[in-house]
Amino acid sequence: MADASMACFSGGIASLQGLLCSSRGRSCSQYNVENAAVKMRSKFWSRIEHGRSADGWLGKAPGGRGGRTPRLGFCRCQAAGIEALVALHQSAVLGVGVGLPCTVMECGDVVYRSTLPQQGFQITPPGVALTLLIVAYLWSTPGVAPGFWDMFVLAPLEQLLRPSFRKEDFVLGKKLGEGAFGTVYKASLSNPNLLKNSGPLVVKKANEYGAVEVWMNERVRRACRNSCADFVHGFLESNPNKKGDEFWLVWRYEGKETLADLMANKDFPYNVEEVMLGMANVDDLPKGPERENRIIGRIMRQILNSLYQLHATGIVHRDIKPQNIIFSDDSKVFKIIDLGAAADLRVGINYAPKEFLLDPRYAAPEQYIMSTQTPSAPPVLVAALLSPVLWQMNFPDHFDVYSAGLIFLQMVFPNLRSDSGLITFNRQFKRRGYDIKSWRELVESKPNQDIRHGFEILDLDGGVAWELLQAMVRFEGRQRISARTALAHPYFVRAGLLGSSFMQRMRLQIIRATQQERSENVTWVSSLMAKSGTKNAGGFTEAQLEKLREKEPRQKGSIQRNALASALRVKRKVSRTIDSTITDIRKERGIKRVNWWNRWET
Ligand SMILES: Nc1ncnc2c1ncn2[C@@H]1O[C@H](COP(=O)(O)OP(=O)(O)OP(=O)(O)O)[C@@H](O)[C@H]1O
């Protein structure tokens, strides 16, 4: 009986194996089934050997009263439980003439694969570190990743959704200004329904540089619309009276006064307090340095905040001056206007190292936002991918901070608000090697009323304003404070009454440490790197060369230094040759440089 039962059992195991392979829809693991079979078999024999009945393993024949006759073909093995029993029974039927499913299904391959280590997405520390590094790079200023999102998603969407205009839609009014790049008019819409909340507008008819200004204004509208005048639309129109076409740029009318207009008033800065806060909310403090300091601080914070937002999106204005800062009657804040000279360093637009003649009264001593040795912008994709590196090497945003520093000075010292006063300051400052402490010594040796008044403001609260001013007008662009750091300066961020002195001193120490002069060798290495540019991109300004000469270590060159210098000389020569060859070919073939970003250019 036992033999018969065993035969049945073995057949059942084989069938169970087949059934498991075919009916459970899982991978067929021959090993698992055989394992189960061996276990069951040994249990079976151990029961027999110990003289115990195999009854528990063998079912009774149906209908047989107490009979223990196993039937071949449908033996009812209970060993694997009721499920296995059913399976055995069914598989005994299914298995006939079909063969073991594993032989049919080439289970060996599956078995082999099941023994391999599990594969799939695995998180490893180096993988995480690399991903973080890439993300940090793509999001660091000027923002490669946000740039692609802006360029390929937001810009086309905006193009689709925003209303567009023609010149017939506008009625031009009073002329507001005329500059090198165009004429500006106050205007209104011939049909006010064309624009939601349409009020008075400003229209600028600009020459070929208008395309750049449209680009910058559209970028700003998407990235930081509150920092600049509210831009409505820009389009190209043909002008029959003039040669060539002209660009029409339209903004909402922000207000009638620029910071220059407000500073020209002898009641400055109290007149700004009135427009900013309203007559009812002006400060209770008596008129004097302290109250003036508060008002000037508010103005400076707004200017730096707008600059910070522009810089965060990769735009450097390059023409920051009181005439280009307008007071918005609606939002009661100062906004930046005139982006015609701005450069978008995210994609290299309007970045031509030597093309712009900026306002010399407010331009930083380096004159150019990038080292003039940095080659002109490469194709857009390359420019975008390289932009974080170039930004970190050149600190182009610090150019605007210098201009903002001069505005700070003008607000503090009444005698510097006129053109002649500012020109005199610039001359003295340059002679003193752009050292603001040295300039202070000079003017304090023969102080007048305005100078005394100005230093009284700057020396308030332990000289915190003087500290900020020094950081903003440093000669070296890379050592100047950024708009973002300036906003965190204790001049703007006052701690509470109790913690004030301690916290303020701490913060000041941190800012001083980060702004510290870099070591001589770092300056030397960066100057060498800067020198390694192309002829096409131009040379250093005289001031830069003077500074470099002063800063270069005087010790004799080591072998490594000489080798590095020779390598750089060779590299310069090669790039110069390539540049001049390309220029010659362009000239010969009459190839014009095409700006891909100018959608009106043919
Ligand atoms: N959105 C605006 N709202 C109100 N007034 C504006 C606005 N934009 C410009 N203006 C006025 O128009 C004047 C000229 O504007 P803008 O500086 O943009 O022109 P420009 O041709 O570049 O002049 P410039 O070359 O002298 O800088 C400004 O000084 C300002 O008074």
The ligand as a Tripos MOL2 file, in Angstrom:
@<TRIPOS>MOLECULE
LIG
   31    33     1     0     0
SMALL
NO_CHARGES

@<TRIPOS>ATOM
      1 N1          7.0610  103.2140  -17.6680 N.pl3     1 LIG1
      2 C1          7.2830  104.5250  -17.6060 C.ar      1 LIG1
      3 N2          6.4250  105.3000  -16.9170 N.ar      1 LIG1
      4 C2          6.6060  106.6270  -16.8470 C.ar      1 LIG1
      5 N3          7.6040  107.2850  -17.4460 N.ar      1 LIG1
      6 C3          8.4970  106.5810  -18.1380 C.ar      1 LIG1
      7 C4          8.3920  105.1660  -18.2620 C.ar      1 LIG1
      8 N4          9.3920  104.7380  -19.0230 N.ar      1 LIG1
      9 C5         10.1120  105.8250  -19.3590 C.ar      1 LIG1
     10 N5          9.5950  106.9290  -18.8190 N.ar      1 LIG1
     11 C6         10.0720  108.3110  -18.9680 C.3       1 LIG1
     12 O1         10.7350  108.4210  -20.1900 O.3       1 LIG1
     13 C7         12.0710  108.8720  -20.0000 C.3       1 LIG1
     14 C8         12.9890  108.2230  -21.0060 C.3       1 LIG1
     15 O2         12.9230  106.8340  -20.8540 O.3       1 LIG1
     16 P1         14.1710  105.8760  -21.1620 P.3       1 LIG1
     17 O3         15.2620  106.2250  -20.2270 O.co2     1 LIG1
     18 O4         13.6880  104.5030  -21.1760 O.co2     1 LIG1
     19 O5         14.5130  106.3520  -22.6360 O.3       1 LIG1
     20 P2         15.9030  106.4720  -23.3790 P.3       1 LIG1
     21 O6         15.5970  106.8230  -24.7780 O.co2     1 LIG1
     22 O7         16.6800  105.2680  -23.1480 O.co2     1 LIG1
     23 O8         16.5360  107.6790  -22.6330 O.3       1 LIG1
     24 P3         18.0590  107.8460  -22.2310 P.3       1 LIG1
     25 O9         18.8610  107.4400  -23.4010 O.co2     1 LIG1
     26 O10        18.1380  109.2950  -21.8920 O.co2     1 LIG1
     27 O11        18.2540  106.9640  -21.0330 O.co2     1 LIG1
     28 C9         12.3920  108.5320  -18.5750 C.3       1 LIG1
     29 O12        13.3340  109.3860  -18.0380 O.3       1 LIG1
     30 C10        11.0640  108.6470  -17.8880 C.3       1 LIG1
     31 O13        10.8400  109.9640  -17.4850 O.3       1 LIG1
@<TRIPOS>BOND
     1     1     2 1
     2     2     3 ar
     3     2     7 ar
     4     3     4 ar
     5     4     5 ar
     6     5     6 ar
     7     6     7 ar
     8     6    10 ar
     9     7     8 ar
    10     8     9 ar
    11     9    10 ar
    12    10    11 1
    13    11    12 1
    14    11    30 1
    15    12    13 1
    16    13    14 1
    17    13    28 1
    18    14    15 1
    19    15    16 1
    20    16    17 2
    21    16    18 1
    22    16    19 1
    23    19    20 1
    24    20    21 2
    25    20    22 1
    26    20    23 1
    27    23    24 1
    28    24    25 2
    29    24    26 1
    30    24    27 1
    31    28    29 1
    32    28    30 1
    33    30    31 1
@<TRIPOS>SUBSTRUCTURE
     1 LIG1         1 GROUP 0 **** ****
